Amino acid sequence: MERQLPDGLFPDMIRFGFLHFSSNAAALAALLFSVCCFWSAAAGAEWYSHDYTVMGTTAKVELWHDNIDEGKRLLQLVEQDMRRIDEAMSPFKETSELSRLNRDAATQAVPVSQELFELLKTAIRFSELTDGAFDITFSSVGYLYDYRAGKQPDDKTIAEHLPGINYRHLVVDDKARTVRYARDGVRIDLGGIGKGHAVDSAIALLKAEGVTHAFVNAGGDSYVLGDRRGRPWFIAIRHPRDRERQLAALPLADLAISTSGDYERYFIDENGVRQHHILNPKTGKSATESQSVSIIANNSTTADALTKIFFVRGPAEGMALINRLGDVSAIVVDKTGQVLYSNDLVDVGKGK
């Protein structure tokens, strides 16, 4: 059973101490030391920041560099890499690798790039871990929804397409590096893991270029590299029913955080029911047990996937999974508006 922070322990916006995992103990010690010491900047060193739209969302990269030309080049490098991933993995671009899979994989094995192949295998591993609570074939029904137009399939149409949702329909050949769908009516969408992958790819690029302090965000997925030159990066979690309120401000370093909510892409149907984009693969309908799920993990791909898994599993099973995994934290708003925390954050809130 999930543990909850005692009422009144924190004000409306909760500010935790530095969040870290046991494997990062040495890094945390160095981080705390840097907070206490004066840090002299090299001549010309400063923060460089860039915002842009990609993958259907707003993205941002911020980094510290001592060379203005290099700093600006790296900002563009990150944007170019995210656009490259979008071109390959978007279900809305007819020329993407993913669109080709959805067109052809039911009739033949389709060769794909190493990057897409590995990401598909990662998605399948999450499906196996959660008995299908995470399933990229949700799009076999998901594509029938139009959230901008406020349209949803009726129960009969959902029932006709629901057999297409099953990650076991994805047949991968490691030797040939191909993917085949085991039946007609299967469609995949990497929306539950793709932005996290893009953030991880950007961080890997920056690390390879020698960057040690950076923030990369794509929609609800973020990674903070190092600290903010002697100060923590504070990442805010918004209230799912009030855009102007924040549930928590989390000081992070060298960690990923992903937030998914039923307020991102949704409409209210004629029966007053909120229809949102996080579907339960078992039903083909919106998951109903949570309003918002935030996951903190060592990489953005994992954090991204776990938010969807938690939504589908619900607070009781979801929190049990998070507490069992280790090196993962969760802040959740359930369907009643109650805020729940994973065990490690309960301990942080109590000062342990």
C-alpha positions, 0 to 999 in steps of 0.5 A: 500500500502506498505511503502518504506524506502527513497532512500539513508537513509541507505548504502548498508547494513542496520543496524537497532536499536534493534528490538523488539515488544511492548509486550517486552518493559520490556525485551528491557529495561533490554537488553539495561541496560545490554549493558551499564554495565560490565558483569563479567562471572562466572569462566569457563563460555563460549560459546559453539557451534555446527554445523551439517546437519539435515532436509536437511539443515545446523543447528547450536546451540550456547549457553552460559553456566558455565559448560563445560560438561553441555554446550556440553550435551545441544548442543547434546540435541538440535541436537538429538531433531531436528533429532527426529523431522526429523525422524517423519516428513520427507516426504523422510523417509519411516518410518516417521509418515508423510510418513505413512499419505501420504501412508494410510490416503486416505483410513483410518484414521491414528493415529498420535503423539500429536506433529504432530497432533498439528503442522498439526492443526497449519498449517490448521489455517494458511491456514484458515487465508490466504484462502489457500495461505499457504497449506501443501497439495502443495506437491500433485503437489510439489513432481513431481518437481526435483530441483536437476535434473532440472525437472518439470511437464508439464501443463497437469500433473499439471492440473491432480494433482492440485485438490489434493491441498486443505487444506480442504482435511485434516480431523482431529479428535481431540478426536481420534487424527487421520488424514484422507485425504478426497480424493485420490491424496493428499500428505502433506509436512511440509517443509513450517513450519517444520524447524521453529517448530524444532527451537522452540522445541530446544529453549523450551528445552534450556529454560527448562534447564535454558539457557538464552543466545542462538542462534538456526538455521536450514536453513533459520529459527533462534531464538535468546534467550536473548542477546549475553552477553551484546551485540546484536545478529546480524542476516544478511539477504543475497542478493537474487542475490549476495551471497557476499552481505548483505541486512541488519544486524538486532540486535535481542533479544528473537525473531525469524527470517525466510528467504525464497528465490527463490535462495534456491532450484531452476533451470532455465528451457529451457525457462529461467524461474526460477523454485523454491520450493515455490509453489503457491497452486492455480497454482502448479507453483513457486510463482513469485512476490518476490525474498526473504522474511524475517519475524521477529516474536515471534516464528519460526513456525509463521515466517517460515509459513509467509515467504511462505504466503508472497511469494504466496500473493505477496508484496502488499497483503503480506505487508498488512497482515503483517502490520495488524497482529502486532508483525510481521515485514518484509523485502522483495525483490520483483521480480524487486529487490526493497527492501520493509519494513513493517511499523514498520521497516520504523519507525525504519529506520526513528528513530521513 
